[in-house]
Amino acid sequence: MPPLTLSCLRWVLASVIMLALSAPYLKRDWPLVRANKALMVLFALTGAGFFNALQYLALKFTTATSAAVINSSAPVLIALACFVLFGDRVGGRQAVGIAVSLAGVLIVVGRGSLTALAGLGFNIGDVLMLTAMLTASVYSAYMRKRPPMHPLTFAFVTFAISGLANIPLMVGELGAGAHVEISAATVLAVAYVAIVPSVIAYLCFNRGLEILGGAKAGVFLHLIPLFTSVIAMATLGEQPQLYHAAGFALILAGIWVTARK
């Protein structure tokens, strides 16, 4: 599936699902949506539409390992965005927690080898991935400004705007010769990304941002490589290694330190 087409179909399908879920709240919340049009567009483009399009496109040009390393910069970038945009200060304990969990991530993605990390190249895919993480950091920082509408209304509006914003990207991709093969596998792939990482994950992440704030919630993104490795062990037969244990321990320790009150 071409990356920009997948991103577009993801948000179109996710918005249809969310429309059904948010229907009881839309009429009540619509005045808030109209009064905050510019802010809702910002949330949609930075948190979903362009963020995921950039991620998918980046993976055409860079390796999964490089993408994982750049993705691990998210907590640092979110803390930086909170400081630049709103003057938030990062406490000493929070900085230590981010650093510890980041070390764990690098151990996992580098498979315990600094040489492997040092040997990673840098290309246009890495630039795209870094740009995606910068947009996500703006979204996370701005979540404190989310209008007081129902979470399902918020999700539907942002998903719908994201789908609309991705349509020109999909049309351009298909016009340039990209081919979509319709099969059970592609249908299931679109359904999965629309339901699990979109509807379910975004509702959970948005709620986490509300409770913890951007900087604290961001460090939980370091769980992504941990979960990726666990799934690889369970489904692809990857064997547990000592670096897995060391990396996982540091990730969990860093999150514990950061999230403590």
TIGURO-496075 format. One record per residue (C-alpha): residue number from 0; residue in one letter; x, y negated, z negated. Coordinates in nm, 3 decimals. Layout:
BEGIN
   lokol   zafi         u         v         w
     NUM      a         X         Y         Z
...
% end
This chain:
BEGIN
   lokol   zafi         u         v         w
       0      m     0.000     0.000     0.000
       1      p     0.153    -0.339     0.099
       2      p     0.227    -0.537    -0.222
       3      l     0.024    -0.853    -0.153
       4      t    -0.271    -0.648    -0.032
       5      l    -0.258    -0.438    -0.348
       6      s    -0.248    -0.751    -0.562
       7      c    -0.550    -0.896    -0.382
       8      l    -0.758    -0.578    -0.398
       9      r    -0.665    -0.539    -0.764
      10      w    -0.810    -0.874    -0.865
      11      v    -1.111    -0.857    -0.637
      12      l    -1.214    -0.520    -0.782
      13      a    -1.127    -0.629    -1.137
      14      s    -1.343    -0.940    -1.099
      15      v    -1.638    -0.729    -0.978
      16      i    -1.601    -0.504    -1.283
      17      m    -1.567    -0.804    -1.513
      18      l    -1.871    -0.974    -1.356
      19      a    -2.086    -0.684    -1.467
      20      l    -1.939    -0.696    -1.818
      21      s    -1.956    -1.074    -1.857
      22      a    -2.304    -1.128    -1.709
      23      p    -2.473    -1.179    -2.050
      24      y    -2.234    -1.467    -2.133
      25      l    -2.179    -1.645    -1.801
      26      k    -2.483    -1.872    -1.805
      27      r    -2.406    -1.989    -2.159
      28      d    -2.037    -2.047    -2.086
      29      w    -2.063    -2.197    -1.736
      30      p    -2.064    -2.563    -1.856
      31      l    -1.731    -2.491    -2.031
      32      v    -1.592    -2.334    -1.714
      33      r    -1.690    -2.638    -1.506
      34      a    -1.553    -2.882    -1.764
      35      n    -1.217    -2.703    -1.764
      36      k    -1.177    -2.622    -1.393
      37      a    -0.813    -2.726    -1.365
      38      l    -0.715    -2.537    -1.678
      39      m    -0.895    -2.222    -1.562
      40      v    -0.712    -2.237    -1.227
      41      l    -0.382    -2.270    -1.417
      42      f    -0.465    -1.967    -1.630
      43      a    -0.568    -1.765    -1.325
      44      l    -0.262    -1.838    -1.113
      45      t     0.002    -1.812    -1.384
      46      g    -0.148    -1.521    -1.576
      47      a    -0.271    -1.301    -1.296
      48      g    -0.290    -1.415    -0.934
      49      f     0.059    -1.533    -0.847
      50      f     0.224    -1.352    -1.137
      51      n     0.130    -1.006    -1.012
      52      a     0.172    -1.092    -0.644
      53      l     0.529    -1.202    -0.716
      54      q     0.598    -0.888    -0.920
      55      y     0.470    -0.652    -0.651
      56      l     0.657    -0.838    -0.378
      57      a     0.977    -0.841    -0.583
      58      l     0.976    -0.462    -0.608
      59      k     1.011    -0.442    -0.229
      60      f     1.354    -0.600    -0.254
      61      t     1.497    -0.499    -0.590
      62      t     1.535    -0.186    -0.799
      63      a     1.307    -0.082    -1.082
      64      t     1.603    -0.111    -1.321
      65      s     1.677    -0.469    -1.219
      66      a     1.309    -0.554    -1.247
      67      a     1.295    -0.402    -1.596
      68      v     1.597    -0.605    -1.710
      69      i     1.443    -0.930    -1.580
      70      n     1.104    -0.834    -1.724
      71      s     1.272    -0.801    -2.064
      72      s     1.342    -1.176    -2.055
      73      a     0.970    -1.241    -2.112
      74      p     0.983    -1.298    -2.491
      75      v     1.272    -1.543    -2.455
      76      l     1.100    -1.730    -2.170
      77      i     0.770    -1.744    -2.360
      78      a     0.943    -1.886    -2.667
      79      l     1.120    -2.139    -2.443
      80      a     0.791    -2.237    -2.273
      81      c     0.624    -2.283    -2.612
      82      f     0.911    -2.513    -2.714
      83      v     0.922    -2.716    -2.390
      84      l     0.546    -2.753    -2.351
      85      f     0.434    -2.782    -2.713
      86      g     0.746    -2.836    -2.924
      87      d     0.719    -2.500    -3.104
      88      r     1.028    -2.402    -3.297
      89      v     1.162    -2.048    -3.302
      90      g     1.241    -1.941    -3.657
      91      g     1.558    -1.757    -3.747
      92      r     1.381    -1.428    -3.819
      93      q     1.188    -1.451    -3.493
      94      a     1.507    -1.517    -3.295
      95      v     1.676    -1.218    -3.460
      96      g     1.378    -0.997    -3.383
      97      i     1.376    -1.098    -3.015
      98      a     1.752    -1.039    -2.989
      99      v     1.732    -0.696    -3.154
     100      s     1.443    -0.576    -2.938
     101      l     1.613    -0.715    -2.625
     102      a     1.925    -0.512    -2.711
     103      g     1.705    -0.204    -2.733
     104      v     1.555    -0.274    -2.392
     105      l     1.897    -0.313    -2.233
     106      i     2.012     0.015    -2.386
     107      v     1.711     0.198    -2.240
     108      v     1.718     0.047    -1.889
     109      g     2.098     0.072    -1.872
     110      r     2.083     0.433    -1.993
     111      g     2.328     0.352    -2.266
     112      s     2.588     0.214    -2.026
     113      l     2.699    -0.148    -2.012
     114      t     2.878    -0.062    -1.689
     115      a     2.545     0.029    -1.527
     116      l     2.397    -0.305    -1.626
     117      a     2.703    -0.496    -1.511
     118      g     2.684    -0.322    -1.174
     119      l     2.334    -0.447    -1.098
     120      g     2.323    -0.681    -0.800
     121      f     2.116    -0.996    -0.766
     122      n     1.893    -1.053    -0.463
     123      i     1.574    -1.223    -0.350
     124      g     1.368    -0.961    -0.533
     125      d     1.531    -1.059    -0.860
     126      v     1.454    -1.426    -0.792
     127      l     1.090    -1.337    -0.727
     128      m     1.072    -1.131    -1.047
     129      l     1.226    -1.412    -1.252
     130      t     0.976    -1.657    -1.100
     131      a     0.694    -1.420    -1.198
     132      m     0.818    -1.410    -1.557
     133      l     0.839    -1.791    -1.566
     134      t     0.475    -1.819    -1.455
     135      a     0.372    -1.565    -1.720
     136      s     0.552    -1.764    -1.987
     137      v     0.350    -2.075    -1.898
     138      y     0.028    -1.872    -1.922
     139      s     0.123    -1.733    -2.263
     140      a     0.217    -2.075    -2.398
     141      y    -0.103    -2.239    -2.270
     142      m    -0.335    -1.976    -2.416
     143      r    -0.370    -2.199    -2.723
     144      k    -0.566    -2.432    -2.493
     145      r    -0.811    -2.164    -2.381
     146      p    -1.165    -2.308    -2.381
     147      p    -1.388    -2.155    -2.652
     148      m    -1.580    -1.930    -2.414
     149      h    -1.644    -1.558    -2.448
     150      p    -1.335    -1.348    -2.364
     151      l    -1.528    -1.162    -2.093
     152      t    -1.628    -1.490    -1.926
     153      f    -1.268    -1.610    -1.940
     154      a    -1.144    -1.285    -1.788
     155      f    -1.404    -1.285    -1.509
     156      v    -1.330    -1.643    -1.403
     157      t    -0.952    -1.596    -1.405
     158      f    -0.977    -1.265    -1.219
     159      a    -1.213    -1.411    -0.957
     160      i    -0.986    -1.711    -0.894
     161      s    -0.689    -1.475    -0.872
     162      g    -0.865    -1.262    -0.612
     163      l    -0.954    -1.568    -0.402
     164      a    -0.599    -1.704    -0.427
     165      n    -0.459    -1.370    -0.311
     166      i    -0.682    -1.339    -0.002
     167      p    -0.467    -1.571     0.216
     168      l    -0.157    -1.380     0.103
     169      m    -0.318    -1.049     0.202
     170      v    -0.433    -1.186     0.538
     171      g    -0.083    -1.316     0.610
     172      e     0.073    -0.984     0.513
     173      l    -0.164    -0.781     0.729
     174      g    -0.126    -1.031     1.014
     175      a     0.251    -0.981     0.998
     176      g     0.203    -0.611     1.069
     177      a     0.163    -0.450     0.730
     178      h    -0.042    -0.132     0.745
     179      v    -0.292     0.002     0.491
     180      e    -0.348     0.376     0.495
     181      i    -0.683     0.461     0.342
     182      s    -0.659     0.780     0.139
     183      a    -0.767     0.922    -0.194
     184      a    -0.429     0.822    -0.337
     185      t    -0.457     0.456    -0.234
     186      v    -0.816     0.431    -0.358
     187      l    -0.715     0.578    -0.694
     188      a    -0.414     0.345    -0.712
     189      v    -0.629     0.036    -0.657
     190      a    -0.887     0.162    -0.907
     191      y    -0.618     0.226    -1.167
     192      v    -0.450    -0.117    -1.141
     193      a    -0.791    -0.287    -1.145
     194      i    -0.909    -0.109    -1.459
     195      v    -0.613    -0.025    -1.683
     196      p    -0.349    -0.299    -1.635
     197      s    -0.615    -0.556    -1.547
     198      v    -0.944    -0.525    -1.735
     199      i    -0.819    -0.332    -2.039
     200      a    -0.465    -0.465    -2.074
     201      y    -0.552    -0.831    -2.011
     202      l    -0.834    -0.832    -2.264
     203      c    -0.600    -0.680    -2.524
     204      f    -0.307    -0.910    -2.441
     205      n    -0.524    -1.222    -2.444
     206      r    -0.659    -1.127    -2.786
     207      g    -0.305    -1.066    -2.910
     208      l    -0.201    -1.411    -2.788
     209      e    -0.492    -1.566    -2.978
     210      i    -0.398    -1.391    -3.301
     211      l    -0.018    -1.409    -3.292
     212      g     0.064    -1.698    -3.061
     213      g     0.278    -1.681    -2.748
     214      a     0.624    -1.633    -2.896
     215      k     0.528    -1.355    -3.138
     216      a     0.304    -1.174    -2.891
     217      g     0.571    -1.192    -2.621
     218      v     0.812    -0.965    -2.804
     219      f     0.560    -0.680    -2.771
     220      l     0.634    -0.683    -2.396
     221      h     0.957    -0.508    -2.488
     222      l     0.742    -0.200    -2.545
     223      i     0.697    -0.167    -2.167
     224      p     1.030     0.012    -2.100
     225      l     0.971     0.223    -2.409
     226      f     0.632     0.339    -2.283
     227      t     0.774     0.384    -1.932
     228      s     1.040     0.622    -2.060
     229      v     0.793     0.816    -2.272
     230      i     0.560     0.859    -1.973
     231      a     0.855     0.965    -1.755
     232      m     0.944     1.231    -2.012
     233      a     0.585     1.355    -2.028
     234      t     0.507     1.355    -1.656
     235      l     0.834     1.365    -1.462
     236      g     1.037     1.598    -1.678
     237      e     1.295     1.336    -1.780
     238      q     1.496     1.467    -2.071
     239      p     1.524     1.269    -2.397
     240      q     1.871     1.128    -2.453
     241      l     2.049     0.967    -2.746
     242      y     2.023     0.625    -2.581
     243      h     1.644     0.663    -2.577
     244      a     1.638     0.706    -2.953
     245      a     1.878     0.415    -3.010
     246      g     1.689     0.184    -2.775
     247      f     1.348     0.276    -2.913
     248      a     1.464     0.220    -3.270
     249      l     1.597    -0.127    -3.186
     250      i     1.283    -0.225    -2.992
     251      l     1.053    -0.123    -3.276
     252      a     1.280    -0.285    -3.537
     253      g     1.285    -0.612    -3.343
     254      i     0.908    -0.615    -3.308
     255      w     0.866    -0.542    -3.679
     256      v     1.099    -0.827    -3.773
     257      t     0.931    -1.074    -3.534
     258      a     0.573    -0.988    -3.627
     259      r     0.624    -1.000    -4.004
     260      k     0.453    -1.283    -4.187
% end
